Amino acid sequence: MPPASTSPTEDGLDIRFAVNTIAPYLLTKKLLPNMPKHGRVINLSSAAQAPVSLDALAGSVFPLSDNQAYAQSKLGITMWSKALSAKEQQMIVAVNPASFLGSKMVKEAYGVPGKDLSIGADILVEAALGKKFEKAS
């Protein structure tokens, strides 16, 4: 049996794409009709991005490393955020709050402590609520 991080969903999709790309898209589509026109959707992206393999998205490429799946899924969320923002009145952006924050993933994958997580949290709060991001797209 493959590890949980590489197991496909019941629909056969790569679980990492389902969590990082598809679930936020579906949630956003459901919430948009109830959001005010000045509302904001802030998606957490990453500087680690790679072209999306549709076969990997569909869960038919194994093994796909965690790093490959992460990078592809983060480009996926960036691209649908941009595409959806062109169609909707609300602001929809994908933000890379900072590279190499001290997350478990950074510590385990790269063996470095990473930067203070509050850096990323502060940027995301500013993007969601602050005046500097009012006209972002």
C-alpha positions as CSV (number, residue, x, y, z in Angstrom):
1,M,0.0,0.0,0.0
2,P,1.4,3.4,-0.9
3,P,2.1,6.0,1.8
4,A,-0.9,8.2,2.7
5,S,0.6,11.2,1.0
6,T,0.7,9.3,-2.3
7,S,-2.6,7.4,-2.0
8,P,-5.2,8.5,-4.5
9,T,-8.6,9.8,-3.5
10,E,-11.7,7.7,-4.0
11,D,-12.1,9.5,-7.3
12,G,-8.6,8.4,-8.3
13,L,-7.0,11.9,-8.0
14,D,-3.6,12.5,-6.5
15,I,-4.4,13.4,-2.9
16,R,-1.9,16.3,-2.8
17,F,-3.6,17.9,-5.8
18,A,-7.0,17.3,-4.2
19,V,-6.0,19.1,-1.0
20,N,-3.7,21.9,-2.4
21,T,-5.6,22.7,-5.7
22,I,-9.0,21.2,-6.2
23,A,-10.5,21.6,-2.7
24,P,-9.7,25.3,-2.5
25,Y,-11.2,25.8,-6.0
26,L,-14.4,24.0,-5.1
27,L,-14.7,25.9,-1.8
28,T,-14.1,29.2,-3.5
29,K,-16.8,28.5,-6.2
30,K,-19.3,27.6,-3.5
31,L,-18.5,30.7,-1.4
32,L,-18.3,33.4,-4.1
33,P,-22.1,33.8,-4.5
34,N,-22.3,34.7,-0.8
35,M,-19.3,37.0,-0.7
36,P,-19.6,40.8,-1.1
37,K,-18.2,42.4,-4.3
38,H,-15.3,43.8,-2.3
39,G,-14.5,40.4,-0.8
40,R,-11.1,38.8,-1.1
41,V,-10.0,35.2,-1.6
42,I,-6.4,34.7,-0.6
43,N,-4.8,31.4,-1.7
44,L,-1.5,30.3,-0.2
45,S,0.9,29.6,-3.1
46,S,4.6,29.1,-3.1
47,A,7.8,30.0,-5.0
48,A,8.2,26.3,-5.6
49,Q,6.1,25.9,-8.8
50,A,6.3,23.5,-11.7
51,P,4.3,22.8,-14.8
52,V,1.3,20.7,-14.0
53,S,1.1,17.2,-15.5
54,L,-2.5,16.3,-16.2
55,D,-1.6,12.7,-15.7
56,A,-0.2,13.5,-12.3
57,L,-3.3,15.5,-11.4
58,A,-5.4,12.5,-12.4
59,G,-3.4,10.3,-10.1
60,S,-2.0,8.1,-12.9
61,V,1.6,9.0,-12.4
62,F,3.2,7.1,-9.6
63,P,5.5,7.6,-7.9
64,L,5.3,11.4,-8.0
65,S,7.6,12.8,-5.3
66,D,6.1,15.0,-2.6
67,N,8.2,17.9,-3.9
68,Q,6.9,17.4,-7.5
69,A,3.3,17.2,-6.4
70,Y,3.7,20.2,-4.1
71,A,5.3,22.4,-6.8
72,Q,2.7,21.3,-9.5
73,S,-0.2,21.8,-7.1
74,K,1.0,25.3,-6.1
75,L,1.2,26.4,-9.8
76,G,-2.3,24.9,-10.2
77,I,-3.7,27.1,-7.4
78,T,-1.9,30.2,-8.8
79,M,-3.3,29.6,-12.3
80,W,-6.9,29.0,-11.3
81,S,-6.7,32.0,-8.9
82,K,-5.7,34.2,-11.8
83,A,-8.2,32.7,-14.2
84,L,-11.1,33.0,-11.8
85,S,-10.2,36.5,-10.8
86,A,-10.7,37.6,-14.4
87,K,-14.3,36.4,-14.3
88,E,-15.4,37.4,-10.8
89,Q,-16.0,40.7,-9.0
90,Q,-14.2,39.7,-5.9
91,M,-10.4,39.8,-5.6
92,I,-8.9,36.4,-6.0
93,V,-5.1,36.1,-5.6
94,A,-2.5,33.5,-4.9
95,V,0.2,34.8,-2.5
96,N,3.6,33.5,-1.8
97,P,4.1,34.9,1.7
98,A,7.9,34.2,1.8
99,S,10.2,31.4,0.9
100,F,11.6,28.8,3.3
101,L,9.4,29.5,6.3
102,G,10.0,27.2,9.3
103,S,7.3,24.7,8.4
104,K,7.5,21.0,9.0
105,M,7.9,20.5,5.2
106,V,10.9,22.8,5.0
107,K,12.5,21.3,8.0
108,E,12.1,17.7,6.8
109,A,12.7,18.3,3.1
110,Y,15.6,20.6,3.3
111,G,17.0,20.1,6.8
112,V,17.0,23.8,7.7
113,P,15.0,25.5,10.4
114,G,13.5,28.1,8.0
115,K,12.3,31.6,8.7
116,D,9.8,32.7,11.4
117,L,6.3,31.5,10.4
118,S,4.8,34.8,11.6
119,I,6.4,36.4,8.5
120,G,4.0,34.4,6.3
121,A,1.1,34.8,8.6
122,D,1.5,38.6,8.7
123,I,1.6,38.8,4.9
124,L,-1.5,36.7,4.6
125,V,-3.4,38.8,7.1
126,E,-2.4,41.9,5.3
127,A,-3.5,40.4,2.0
128,A,-6.9,39.5,3.4
129,L,-7.6,42.6,5.4
130,G,-5.1,45.4,4.7
131,K,-5.3,48.4,2.5
132,K,-2.1,47.7,0.6
133,F,-3.9,44.8,-1.2
134,E,-7.3,46.5,-1.9
135,K,-6.5,46.7,-5.6
136,A,-4.4,43.6,-6.0
137,S,-5.3,41.1,-8.7
